[in-house]
Amino acid sequence: MRIHLGTDHAGLDFSRHLFEHLTAAGHEVIDHGPSSYDPIDDYPSFCINAALGVVRDQQAGVEALGIVFGGSGNGEQIAANKVTGARAALVWSESTALLARQHNDANLIAIGARQHTVDEAVAFIDTFINEPFSLEERHVRRIAQLAEYEATGAIAGIYVGADPDPAAPAGASATGDSAADAG
């Protein structure tokens, strides 16, 4: 599998360790930077480039995933998700890594390098890489809705707007999903 990495100064040491770990595991690793420590560098371009690489590869039929790092992982996740087709999840446990793949078919994860040890991050990443998407209909449907909204600004048959749906009864959701199906 091809793995795209992107970080900033806060995740540079993690990135170097992971490059070696993932390469030793047989993956082709593409490091989108940075290549040297700069305490005032900016993460957006590194993370966006990693996400662009993942999306481009997947569209070309190449099996690819991505990992972005920063101090908390929050900004890095936001940056990666600005790329059309990217589904980056913030991961802080093996469970969130597993669910990111099973339920969301996430193609990138973001990890806070200042929040975890290298060993924890390796466990999250290995879990993420090894877990397939569940292909459950409800998850496929939800991902399709996100992709449709990303492409068109709408979801067919479902009200999407800043104000509550004027046609929906008070307290009803726009999709009719029950709270029990919220996962």
C-alpha distance (Angstrom), angle and dihedral (degrees) to the residues before:
residue distance angle dihedral
M1 . . .
R2 3.79 . .
I3 3.81 113.5 .
H4 3.82 121.5 -164.5
L5 3.82 118.2 -154.6
G6 3.79 128.5 -164.2
T7 3.80 130.3 168.6
D8 3.77 145.1 138.5
H9 3.80 131.7 -122.7
A10 3.83 91.6 -67.0
G11 3.79 92.6 60.4
L12 3.80 100.4 33.7
D13 3.82 95.7 104.6
F14 3.82 90.6 46.8
S15 3.78 90.1 49.2
R16 3.79 92.8 53.0
H17 3.80 92.5 49.0
L18 3.79 92.1 46.5
F19 3.78 92.5 48.7
E20 3.81 88.3 59.3
H21 3.83 93.9 42.1
L22 3.80 94.3 49.1
T23 3.80 94.0 43.2
A24 3.81 90.3 50.9
A25 3.83 88.1 51.4
G26 3.82 88.9 58.2
H27 3.80 100.0 -101.5
E28 3.79 124.7 136.0
V29 3.81 104.0 -123.6
I30 3.79 123.9 -158.5
D31 3.79 114.0 -167.6
H32 3.81 113.2 -155.4
G33 3.78 93.1 -170.8
P34 2.81 170.1 160.6
S35 3.78 100.0 -114.5
S36 3.81 96.0 -168.5
Y37 3.78 138.1 26.7
D38 3.79 116.2 -88.0
P39 3.82 113.2 164.3
I40 3.81 92.1 -153.1
D41 3.81 100.5 43.4
D42 3.80 119.8 129.2
Y43 3.81 123.1 -120.8
P44 3.84 101.8 -152.9
S45 3.81 98.6 84.4
F46 3.81 94.0 43.7
C47 3.81 92.8 49.9
I48 3.80 94.9 40.9
N49 3.81 89.7 51.0
A50 3.81 90.9 51.0
A51 3.81 90.3 50.1
L52 3.81 91.7 46.7
G53 3.80 88.9 52.4
V54 3.81 92.8 50.9
V55 3.81 94.4 47.2
R56 3.81 92.9 44.9
D57 3.79 91.8 49.6
Q58 3.80 94.0 46.6
Q59 3.81 91.4 49.1
A60 3.82 88.2 52.2
G61 3.83 91.2 51.6
V62 3.81 95.1 -104.6
E63 3.80 114.8 139.9
A64 3.82 102.2 -120.6
L65 3.80 141.8 155.1
G66 3.79 133.8 175.7
I67 3.78 141.0 -138.9
V68 3.80 124.4 -161.6
F69 3.81 126.0 -172.7
G70 3.74 138.9 -167.5
G71 3.78 138.2 141.2
S72 3.81 94.5 -66.2
G73 3.81 102.6 1.4
N74 3.81 90.4 -127.0
G75 3.80 99.8 105.2
E76 3.78 91.1 39.1
Q77 3.82 90.8 54.9
I78 3.80 90.6 48.5
A79 3.81 91.6 49.7
A80 3.80 93.4 49.0
N81 3.80 91.3 48.5
K82 3.81 90.8 58.0
V83 3.82 87.2 74.9
T84 3.79 113.4 91.1
G85 3.78 107.8 -114.3
A86 3.81 95.5 20.6
R87 3.79 117.6 123.8
A88 3.80 105.1 -173.6
A89 3.80 119.9 178.9
L90 3.79 126.8 -163.5
V91 3.80 105.7 -124.0
W92 3.80 124.7 -161.5
S93 3.81 101.9 155.7
E94 3.79 141.1 24.6
S95 3.80 87.6 -103.3
T96 3.81 93.5 56.9
A97 3.82 89.6 46.7
L98 3.80 90.5 51.3
L99 3.80 94.0 47.2
A100 3.80 92.5 45.3
R101 3.81 87.9 64.3
Q102 3.83 100.1 32.6
H103 3.81 98.5 47.2
N104 3.80 106.1 19.0
D105 3.80 104.2 29.8
A106 3.81 85.1 -133.8
N107 3.77 111.3 -166.4
L108 3.81 94.9 -166.6
I109 3.77 135.9 31.7
A110 3.77 130.2 -157.3
I111 3.79 121.3 -148.0
G112 3.79 129.8 -173.1
A113 3.79 106.8 -125.2
R114 3.81 90.7 -163.2
Q115 3.80 90.6 51.6
H116 3.82 100.9 53.6
T117 3.77 143.3 37.0
V118 3.79 119.9 -112.7
D119 3.81 89.4 -109.1
E120 3.81 91.3 54.2
A121 3.80 91.2 48.4
V122 3.81 91.1 49.6
A123 3.82 89.8 52.5
F124 3.83 91.1 49.9
I125 3.79 91.9 48.0
D126 3.79 95.8 46.2
T127 3.82 89.4 49.5
F128 3.81 91.0 49.2
I129 3.81 94.6 47.7
N130 3.81 94.9 45.9
E131 3.81 98.1 46.0
P132 3.81 117.6 88.3
F133 3.79 126.0 -147.8
S134 3.82 109.5 -93.3
L135 3.82 95.4 -132.0
E136 3.83 88.3 -145.4
E137 3.80 109.0 162.2
R138 3.82 95.2 -122.0
H139 3.81 91.4 53.5
V140 3.81 93.2 45.0
R141 3.83 88.7 49.8
R142 3.80 93.3 50.3
I143 3.80 94.2 47.6
A144 3.81 89.0 49.2
Q145 3.82 89.3 52.4
L146 3.80 91.0 51.9
A147 3.81 91.6 48.5
E148 3.81 91.1 47.6
Y149 3.80 91.7 50.6
E150 3.80 90.8 46.3
A151 3.82 90.5 52.9
T152 3.81 100.9 38.0
G153 3.80 110.3 14.7
A154 3.81 89.6 -119.3
I155 3.81 142.2 75.7
A156 3.81 112.2 -139.5
G157 3.79 112.5 -113.8
I158 3.80 94.5 3.5
Y159 3.78 126.3 94.7
V160 3.80 111.9 -120.5
G161 3.78 117.4 177.1
A162 3.78 144.1 120.1
D163 3.80 91.3 -103.2
P164 3.81 125.2 60.1
D165 3.81 115.5 -87.9
P166 3.82 103.7 -88.3
A167 3.83 90.3 -152.0
A168 3.82 96.2 52.9
P169 3.81 120.8 94.0
A170 3.79 114.2 -113.2
G171 3.80 111.4 -79.6
A172 3.82 95.0 15.0
S173 3.78 122.3 123.8
A174 3.80 120.1 -123.0
T175 3.82 91.3 -117.7
G176 3.77 100.4 39.4
D177 3.82 90.9 -124.2
S178 3.76 113.9 150.6
A179 3.77 122.6 -126.1
A180 3.82 87.6 -109.6
D181 3.82 90.1 65.1
A182 3.81 94.2 51.1
G183 3.84 95.3 111.0
